């Protein structure tokens, strides 16, 4: 049995939706077709890609690895389809991009590699900066493009933006944590547990913003700028946290396992996207980069991609 694009599309849809029924609705086919495609894929690759539970489906470790390759396949297909029959003009010259630390660590590498292959004559300069510095340098013309958490932007009056990916925030716990046995977990439940707070990219301020709406606050026992430290502490049962799926991995560096699940609360997504000056005349490399990202992340999707 060989892989086919239908199976890959259905697997990606199920992984992003977290539920077979929701994935089926998104791609316009029956839930049984999604299930069958995933089973065929698992038989072909010889390992489970998803686990099934009462709330839906969850990607396994091997499934996460496979998912990244599947996304690359679909992106490459989109790029190939768009390129056929078009006389794309030559684009060359410098392009300066500012990125925040979360973007640099968990989002940037794959699309940047594909852009380099498509536009080899563009001279890329990438700078890792705080979000407020990126906003300032975009407005002053010191950067062409910013790739940031657009959900955190303050100066949208002078910056144009394009949301590329929405990453759901969910509860992270160690395997076997008592909260995993509850049919419904609320922020009030989370508030009773020791909490590990991530600090990078204004994560603490974001946490406060949605907790305050429920007149609650987390029981923070440790704060860190290291996602890997959070992962290790949660996996070994020191505390729990709420972070986005984009930075989620089911194992710590030490090999301890984590779990994630939905919380019954209106928690905002972490939105990654582009920003540039509304008033500046964009150089050709910057315009090419924006159009490339639109094709990569928004082609065939009325909203930004869910991670």
Beta strands, then each sheet from edge to edge (+ up, - down):
strand 1: 50-53
strand 2: 56-59
strand 3: 93-99
strand 4: 122-128
strand 5: 145-149
strand 6: 159-167
strand 7: 169-174
strand 8: 194-198
strand 9: 219-224
strand 10: 241-244
strand 11: 258-261
strand 12: 270-277
strand 13: 305-306
sheet 1: 1+ 2-
sheet 2: 4+ 3+ 5+ 12- 6+ 13+
sheet 3: 10+ 7- 11+
sheet 4: 8+ 9+
end
